[in-house]
Amino acid sequence: MPRVIWKGAVSFGLVHIPVALYPATRSDDLDFDWLDRRTMDRVGYKRINKATGKEVPREQIVRGFAYEKDRYVLLTDDDIRAANPVSTQTVDLLAFVDATEIPFLYLDTPYFLAPDRRGEKVYALLREAMVRSQKVGVANVVLHTKQHLAALIPLGPVLVLHTLRWSTEVRDWSELDLPAEGAKAAKLTAKEIEMAEKLIEDMSDTWDPTQYHDTFRDDILALVDRKVREGRTESVEPMEAEHAPAATNVIDLTDLLRQSLARRGKGKAASEGEEDEAPPRKRAPRKAAAKTARKTAARKRA
């Protein structure tokens, strides 16, 4: 069970829905340590006083707002909550819009909202009404001493609070050198459009996030496994990498699209043949790499 980040209420007209906020994602990054090359000792991160150069204990660090140069007002979390208790405890719904109206550029961080303090029925009422109307809510919410614009989105049984970027945080693409919109303005032929659409149709699939995984992470873990098996070495032979396509000056898009479609067709035929004739291959090396890396990390922590 993830820890509760925030507790408050969703303000829906005159209705208040008690809710608790939970993280909806988790980090799956590779955990590298910074090391001193000479001794292999770990290098830590320190909070340094810029005037004295000395480390400052965490409990002595306070939050300050500079109202003039080198003059500050100190603010605690309690001060900030007391300044506007309604804003810091409420997901204030401002409007309901079609989900397709919010560009991907504005999406930031998702959180799960769960009912709290016997708010299950009114929580379900808001969720079902939003599903039936096919709308998402636009709200203001204060998290970690910062106000966010957010989208409230029904997703199966849960309401997701997805923080959004403010319009001032999204760059204008007009400063970029982009081809004109429209096939005619971009000087695309009907044949090129037709073949590109055929390639898109051929590659179309239903969304299944479990199909995709971090292949870069797998390759790093495989490299760690090799280094562990070969002992404490300073270097190993570089892994064979897939070569990127060579640069080309070919302008014939039709030919490139035709080659792409042909390659897709061969790939499908080969995979169907393998399913009919060959037994499934095991993927033990990657699992072994991950297992070895975890054991190595456990020994380091011990």
C-alpha positions in Angstrom: 0.0 0.0 0.0 1.6 3.4 -1.0 1.8 6.1 1.6 -0.8 8.9 1.7 0.7 12.1 0.3 -2.2 14.5 1.1 -5.7 14.4 2.6 -8.5 16.8 1.8 -11.7 17.0 -0.2 -12.9 17.3 -3.8 -15.1 20.4 -4.1 -17.9 19.5 -6.5 -20.4 22.4 -6.5 -21.7 22.4 -2.9 -20.6 18.7 -2.4 -17.4 17.9 -0.7 -15.9 14.5 -1.2 -13.3 13.4 1.5 -10.3 12.0 -0.3 -6.8 10.8 0.2 -4.1 11.3 -2.4 -1.6 8.5 -3.3 1.2 8.3 -5.8 0.2 6.6 -9.0 3.7 5.8 -10.4 6.9 4.5 -9.0 10.5 4.9 -10.1 12.2 2.0 -11.9 15.4 3.8 -12.6 18.8 2.1 -12.5 20.4 2.8 -9.1 23.9 4.0 -9.6 26.2 5.1 -6.8 28.8 7.8 -7.2 32.2 6.4 -6.3 35.7 7.7 -5.6 37.7 6.1 -8.4 40.8 5.9 -6.1 39.2 4.0 -3.2 35.8 2.8 -4.5 34.2 4.6 -1.5 30.7 6.0 -2.1 30.4 9.8 -2.7 27.4 11.4 -1.0 25.4 14.5 -1.5 26.0 17.3 1.0 24.1 20.5 1.9 26.8 23.1 2.0 26.6 26.6 3.5 27.6 28.8 0.6 29.3 31.4 2.9 31.3 29.0 5.1 31.7 26.0 2.9 30.6 23.8 5.8 27.9 21.1 5.8 24.5 22.1 7.3 22.5 19.5 9.2 19.1 18.8 7.7 17.2 20.0 10.8 18.8 23.4 10.6 17.6 24.1 7.1 14.5 26.4 6.8 12.5 27.8 3.9 13.0 31.5 3.2 11.4 33.9 0.7 13.6 36.8 -0.4 11.5 40.0 -0.3 14.7 42.1 -0.8 18.2 41.3 -1.7 19.7 39.2 1.1 16.6 39.7 3.3 14.2 36.9 3.9 10.9 36.0 5.5 10.9 32.5 7.0 7.9 30.2 6.2 7.1 26.8 7.8 4.7 24.3 6.3 2.2 25.3 9.1 2.6 29.0 8.0 1.8 28.1 4.4 -1.2 25.9 5.4 -2.6 28.7 7.6 -2.3 31.3 4.9 -5.1 29.7 2.8 -6.4 26.5 4.5 -9.2 26.0 1.9 -6.7 26.0 -1.0 -4.3 23.6 0.7 -7.0 21.1 1.6 -9.3 21.1 -1.5 -9.3 19.8 -5.1 -11.4 22.7 -6.4 -13.2 21.7 -9.6 -13.5 24.7 -11.9 -15.0 23.2 -15.1 -15.6 19.9 -17.0 -14.2 19.5 -20.5 -13.7 16.8 -23.1 -10.6 14.8 -22.4 -9.5 15.2 -26.0 -9.3 18.9 -25.5 -6.3 18.7 -23.2 -3.1 18.3 -25.3 -0.5 15.8 -24.1 2.0 18.6 -23.7 0.1 19.8 -20.6 0.1 16.4 -18.7 2.6 16.2 -15.8 2.2 13.8 -12.9 -0.6 11.4 -12.1 -1.9 10.6 -8.6 -4.7 8.3 -7.3 -7.5 9.8 -5.4 -9.3 7.4 -3.0 -12.4 8.1 -0.8 -11.7 8.9 2.8 -13.8 9.2 6.0 -16.9 7.4 4.6 -16.9 9.3 1.3 -17.4 6.2 -0.8 -21.0 6.9 -2.1 -20.4 10.5 -3.1 -17.0 9.5 -4.6 -18.8 6.9 -6.7 -21.5 9.4 -7.7 -18.9 11.9 -9.1 -17.0 9.1 -10.9 -20.1 7.5 -12.6 -21.5 11.0 -13.6 -18.2 11.8 -15.2 -18.1 8.4 -17.0 -21.6 8.9 -18.4 -21.0 12.5 -19.5 -17.5 11.5 -21.0 -16.0 14.6 -19.3 -12.9 15.2 -17.2 -12.7 17.8 -14.5 -10.3 20.8 -14.5 -9.3 21.8 -10.9 -6.9 23.8 -8.8 -5.0 22.0 -6.0 -2.0 22.9 -3.8 0.6 20.2 -3.3 4.0 20.6 -1.6 3.5 24.3 -1.2 2.8 24.9 -4.9 -0.5 25.4 -6.7 -1.2 23.2 -9.7 -3.7 23.1 -12.4 -5.0 19.5 -12.6 -7.3 17.2 -14.5 -9.6 14.8 -12.6 -10.0 11.7 -14.7 -12.1 8.6 -14.1 -10.1 5.4 -14.8 -12.0 2.2 -14.1 -12.9 2.3 -10.4 -10.4 5.1 -9.4 -10.4 8.9 -9.9 -6.9 10.0 -11.1 -5.7 13.5 -10.3 -3.3 14.4 -13.1 -1.4 17.6 -12.5 -1.1 19.8 -15.6 1.5 22.4 -16.7 0.4 26.0 -16.7 0.1 27.6 -20.2 3.1 29.7 -19.4 5.2 26.5 -18.9 4.5 25.2 -22.4 6.6 26.6 -25.1 5.1 28.0 -28.3 6.1 25.9 -31.3 5.9 29.0 -33.7 9.6 29.7 -33.1 10.4 26.3 -34.7 11.0 25.8 -38.4 8.2 23.4 -39.3 6.7 22.2 -42.6 3.4 23.7 -43.5 0.2 21.9 -42.4 -1.7 20.1 -45.1 -0.5 17.6 -47.6 -0.6 20.1 -50.5 1.2 22.8 -48.6 3.9 20.2 -47.5 4.2 19.1 -51.2 3.2 15.5 -50.4 1.8 13.3 -53.2 -1.3 11.2 -53.0 0.7 8.1 -53.4 3.0 9.0 -50.5 0.0 9.7 -48.2 -1.6 6.4 -49.2 1.4 4.3 -48.5 2.1 6.1 -45.2 -1.5 5.4 -44.1 -1.1 1.8 -45.2 2.1 1.5 -43.0 0.3 3.1 -40.0 -2.6 0.7 -40.5 -0.2 -2.3 -40.7 1.5 -1.2 -37.5 -1.8 -0.5 -35.6 -2.5 -2.4 -32.4 -4.5 -2.2 -29.2 -2.8 -0.4 -26.3 -1.2 -2.9 -23.9 1.6 -1.3 -21.8 2.9 -4.8 -20.7 4.1 -5.3 -24.3 6.7 -2.6 -23.8 9.7 -2.6 -21.4 12.9 -0.7 -20.8 15.3 -2.5 -23.1 18.1 -0.1 -22.2 17.8 -1.1 -18.6 17.9 -4.8 -19.6 21.1 -4.2 -21.6 22.7 -2.4 -18.6 21.8 -5.2 -16.3 23.2 -7.7 -18.8 26.5 -5.7 -18.8 26.5 -5.7 -15.0 26.0 -9.5 -15.1 29.0 -9.9 -17.5 31.2 -7.8 -15.3 30.3 -9.8 -12.2 30.9 -13.1 -13.9 34.3 -11.9 -15.3 35.5 -10.6 -11.9 36.4 -7.1 -10.8 37.7 -5.9 -14.2 38.3 -2.3 -15.3 36.8 -3.0 -18.8 35.1 -5.6 -20.9 34.7 -6.0 -24.6 31.9 -3.7 -25.9 28.5 -5.3 -26.5 27.4 -5.7 -30.0 24.9 -2.9 -30.8 22.3 -2.6 -33.5 23.6 -0.1 -36.0 21.5 2.9 -36.8 20.5 3.3 -40.5 23.1 5.0 -42.5 22.5 8.6 -43.4 21.0 9.0 -46.9 20.1 11.7 -49.3 17.2 9.7 -50.8 14.2 11.9 -51.4 11.9 9.2 -52.8 9.5 8.7 -49.9 7.4 6.3 -51.9 10.4 3.9 -52.2 11.2 4.2 -48.5 7.6 3.5 -47.6 7.5 0.5 -49.9 10.6 -0.9 -48.3 9.1 -0.4 -44.8 5.9 -2.2 -45.8 7.9 -5.1 -47.3 10.0 -5.4 -44.2 6.9 -5.5 -42.0 5.4 -8.2 -44.2 8.6 -10.4 -44.0 8.7 -9.9 -40.2 5.1 -11.0 -39.8 5.6 -14.1 -42.0 8.8 -15.1 -40.1 7.1 -14.7 -36.7 4.1 -16.8 -37.8 6.5 -19.5 -39.1 8.3 -19.6 -35.7 5.0 -19.9 -33.8 4.1 -22.9 -36.0 7.4 -24.8 -36.0 9.7 -23.7 -33.2 9.2 -24.2 -29.4 9.2 -21.0 -27.4 12.7 -19.8 -26.5 13.6 -19.0 -22.9 14.7 -15.5 -21.9 16.8 -16.6 -18.9 19.8 -14.4 -19.5 18.0 -11.2 -18.8 16.3 -12.6 -15.7 19.7 -13.9 -14.6 21.2 -10.5 -15.1 18.6 -8.8 -13.0 18.9 -11.5 -10.3 22.7 -11.1 -10.2 22.4 -7.3 -10.1 20.0 -7.5 -7.2 22.3 -9.8 -5.3 25.2 -7.4 -5.9 23.2 -4.5 -4.7 22.2 -6.4 -1.6 25.9 -7.2 -0.8 26.8 -3.5 -1.2 24.1 -2.5 1.2 25.2 -5.1 3.7 
